[in-house]
Amino acid sequence: MGSDFVRFDWAMKRLLRDKANYVVLEGLITTLLGKKIRIKKLLESESNRDSEDDKQNRVDLLAEDEQGVLYLMEVQNETEFAYFQRMLFGASKLVTEYINRGQGYENIRKVYSINIVYFNLGQGKDYVYHGKTEFRGLHDGELLNLSPFQQQKFEVSEVSELYPEYFILKANDFNRWSKVPLDQWIYVLCNGDIPEDADAPGLAEAREKLHIARMSKAELNAYYRHLDNVVILRDNIDTARNEGIIEGRAEQSRDMALKMKARGFDVVTIADLTGLTEKEIETL
């Protein structure tokens, strides 16, 4: 059964860039950070332009709040083994792009990298991860803190608040609805559905603004093409993965057959143990 609401990656591309819809993004970021934020404007990011290529496997959006903090939000549909490094590159690029030449390092912007992934990134059982930079003593594990002057100068209390922070939301397999705001958001990201009792920040507005019924016929057709492309993309990934498994098993069988031939096993025995045909074994 299809959802009455558009997928979040599509919303980021077409709907949430409207200033009237900032409240939805603000709700998600507020829920993650545990403090209320207000988006001042959207900035140009790597794919922050309308594209006719709906086969694109990711979409990103860059926002700035009223204090000048930058929020890079990215949705990734396709498996990418170097995604951790990609997160680092994206945040580092923002750090260097948004400081003017000649400015002191105290003007470096705070960056939050928020990554919504629809694949199994890394190895872990949780569905939301938070990463930040801390410095600890090698001998006693003591956390290195800012001096009182630095705290006053930078208006933060910890060294980690000066560095980029990363959030990973694993939205590929989460079906538990609850009253916990963050769990509600993960459920919505994963299932594309917004239950009536959703009360996490931004979700009430999302129910109104992301409803398929609000879309024009042209937008609806484009959206359905996008859904088809997402399905095709995932089918391609599954096919490639299964083919890789089959090829890997075949290679293991060939290696085993070669070793058995070298040890003098007869062809019939090798075929029985490896699953290869006698002709395949003879050509090895």
C-alpha positions in Angstrom: 0.0 0.0 0.0 1.5 3.3 -1.0 2.0 6.3 1.3 -0.1 9.5 1.2 3.2 11.5 1.7 6.2 12.0 -0.6 9.6 10.5 0.3 11.9 12.8 2.2 14.6 12.8 -0.5 12.0 14.1 -3.0 10.8 16.6 -0.6 14.3 17.9 -0.1 14.7 18.3 -3.9 11.4 20.0 -4.6 9.4 21.1 -1.6 11.6 21.9 1.4 13.6 24.5 -0.4 10.5 26.8 -0.1 11.0 29.2 2.8 7.4 28.4 3.9 8.5 24.8 4.4 11.7 25.5 6.5 9.7 24.5 9.6 9.9 20.8 8.5 13.7 20.9 8.3 13.9 22.9 11.5 11.9 20.2 13.2 14.3 17.4 12.2 17.4 19.4 13.2 15.9 20.5 16.4 15.0 16.9 17.3 18.6 15.7 16.6 20.4 18.5 18.4 18.0 18.8 21.4 17.8 22.5 20.9 15.6 24.7 18.8 17.1 26.1 15.6 15.7 28.6 13.1 16.8 28.4 9.5 17.8 31.8 8.0 18.3 30.7 4.4 19.4 27.9 2.1 22.8 28.0 0.5 24.2 26.5 -2.7 25.6 23.0 -2.2 26.9 20.3 -4.5 23.5 19.1 -5.8 21.4 22.0 -4.5 20.0 22.7 -8.0 17.0 21.3 -9.7 18.0 18.4 -11.9 16.1 16.5 -14.6 18.2 13.4 -13.7 15.9 11.7 -11.2 18.1 8.7 -11.3 20.5 10.5 -9.0 21.1 8.3 -6.0 21.5 11.1 -3.5 20.4 14.7 -2.7 21.8 17.2 -0.4 20.7 20.5 1.1 22.7 23.2 2.9 21.0 25.5 5.4 22.3 28.3 7.6 20.7 29.3 10.9 20.5 32.8 12.5 23.8 32.3 14.2 25.6 31.4 11.0 25.9 27.7 11.8 25.8 25.5 8.7 23.7 22.3 8.3 24.6 20.0 5.5 21.8 17.4 5.1 22.3 14.5 2.7 20.2 11.6 1.7 22.0 8.6 0.2 20.1 5.8 -1.4 22.9 3.7 -2.9 25.6 1.8 -1.0 28.9 3.7 -0.9 31.7 2.0 0.8 33.7 5.2 1.3 30.8 7.2 2.7 32.5 7.9 6.0 35.3 9.7 4.1 32.7 11.5 1.9 31.1 12.9 5.1 34.5 14.2 6.2 35.1 15.7 2.8 31.7 17.5 2.7 32.1 19.0 6.2 35.8 20.0 5.5 34.8 21.6 2.2 32.3 23.8 4.0 34.8 24.8 6.6 37.1 26.2 4.0 34.5 27.6 1.7 32.7 29.7 4.3 35.7 31.6 5.6 37.0 34.6 3.8 40.7 34.9 2.9 42.6 36.7 5.6 40.0 36.1 8.3 41.3 34.6 11.6 40.6 31.0 12.5 38.1 32.2 15.1 35.7 32.9 12.2 35.5 29.2 11.2 31.8 28.3 11.1 30.3 25.4 13.1 29.2 22.6 10.7 26.6 19.9 11.3 26.7 17.0 8.8 23.3 15.2 8.9 23.3 12.0 6.8 20.2 10.0 6.1 21.3 6.6 4.6 19.0 3.9 3.1 21.7 1.2 3.2 23.7 -0.6 5.9 26.5 1.8 6.6 29.3 0.3 8.7 28.6 -2.4 11.3 26.3 -1.4 14.2 22.9 -2.2 15.6 21.7 1.3 16.4 19.8 3.5 13.9 21.1 6.9 14.9 24.8 7.7 15.4 26.5 11.0 16.5 30.2 11.7 16.0 32.2 14.6 17.4 35.8 15.5 18.0 37.3 15.3 21.5 40.9 15.3 22.8 41.8 13.0 25.7 45.0 12.5 27.6 46.8 9.3 26.5 47.8 8.6 30.2 44.7 9.4 32.2 41.9 9.8 29.7 41.3 13.4 30.8 39.2 15.5 28.5 41.0 18.6 27.2 38.8 21.6 27.9 38.7 25.2 26.7 40.1 27.9 29.0 37.6 30.3 30.6 38.9 33.0 28.1 38.2 30.7 25.1 34.8 29.8 26.4 33.9 33.5 26.6 35.5 34.3 23.3 33.9 31.5 21.3 30.7 31.3 23.3 30.9 27.5 23.7 31.8 25.3 26.6 33.6 22.4 25.0 36.3 21.9 22.4 34.0 19.6 20.4 31.6 22.5 19.8 34.2 24.2 17.6 34.5 21.2 15.3 32.1 19.7 12.7 29.7 17.2 14.2 28.2 14.3 12.3 24.8 12.5 12.5 24.0 9.3 10.7 20.3 8.3 10.5 20.0 4.7 9.2 16.5 4.8 7.7 16.5 1.5 5.8 14.8 -0.7 8.3 12.8 0.9 11.1 9.2 0.1 11.6 8.6 0.9 15.3 6.3 3.8 16.0 6.7 5.5 19.5 6.2 8.7 21.4 10.0 9.4 21.3 10.4 12.4 18.9 13.6 11.0 17.3 12.1 7.6 16.7 9.1 9.2 15.1 11.3 11.0 12.6 13.3 7.8 11.8 10.0 6.0 11.3 8.8 8.7 8.9 12.1 8.8 7.0 12.0 5.0 6.6 8.3 4.4 5.9 7.2 7.7 4.3 4.1 7.7 6.5 3.2 10.3 9.1 0.7 8.9 11.6 -2.1 11.1 13.0 -0.5 11.2 16.5 2.9 12.4 15.3 4.0 15.2 17.6 7.8 15.4 17.1 8.9 18.9 16.0 8.2 19.5 12.3 6.0 16.4 11.7 2.7 18.2 12.1 3.8 20.6 9.4 5.2 17.7 7.3 1.7 16.1 7.3 0.3 19.2 5.7 3.1 20.2 3.3 4.3 16.8 2.1 0.9 15.3 1.2 0.7 13.9 -2.3 -2.7 15.6 -2.7 -1.0 19.0 -2.7 1.0 18.2 -5.8 0.2 19.2 -9.4 -0.2 16.5 -12.1 3.2 17.3 -13.5 4.8 17.1 -10.0 3.0 13.8 -9.4 4.2 12.3 -12.6 7.8 13.4 -11.9 7.5 12.0 -8.3 6.3 8.6 -9.5 9.2 8.4 -12.0 11.4 9.1 -9.1 9.9 6.2 -7.1 10.4 3.9 -10.1 14.0 4.9 -10.3 14.6 4.3 -6.6 13.1 0.8 -7.0 15.3 0.1 -10.1 18.3 1.4 -8.3 17.8 -1.0 -5.3 17.1 -3.9 -7.7 20.4 -3.2 -9.5 22.2 -3.1 -6.1 20.6 -6.4 -5.0 21.4 -8.0 -8.4 25.0 -6.9 -8.3 25.3 -8.1 -4.7 23.8 -11.5 -5.5 26.0 -11.9 -8.6 29.0 -11.1 -6.6 28.1 -13.8 -4.0 27.6 -16.3 -6.8 30.9 -15.4 -8.5 32.6 -15.6 -5.2 31.3 -19.1 -4.5 32.3 -20.2 -8.0 35.8 -18.9 -7.5 36.0 -20.7 -4.2 34.8 -23.9 -5.9 37.5 -23.5 -8.6 40.2 -22.9 -6.0 39.1 -26.0 -4.1 39.1 -28.1 -7.3 42.6 -27.0 -8.2 43.9 -28.0 -4.8 42.2 -31.3 -4.9 43.6 -32.0 -8.4 47.1 -31.2 -7.2 46.6 -33.7 -4.4 45.5 -36.4 -6.8 41.8 -36.6 -6.2 39.8 -38.1 -9.1 37.5 -36.0 -11.2 34.3 -37.6 -10.0 35.1 -36.9 -6.3 36.1 -33.3 -7.1 32.8 -32.7 -9.0 30.8 -34.2 -6.1 32.5 -32.0 -3.5 32.7 -28.7 -5.4 29.6 -28.8 -7.6 31.6 -28.2 -10.7 31.0 -30.3 -13.8 33.7 -32.8 -14.9 34.3 -30.8 -18.0 34.9 -27.6 -15.9 37.3 -29.5 -13.8 39.2 -30.9 -16.7 39.8 -27.4 -18.1 41.3 -26.1 -14.9 
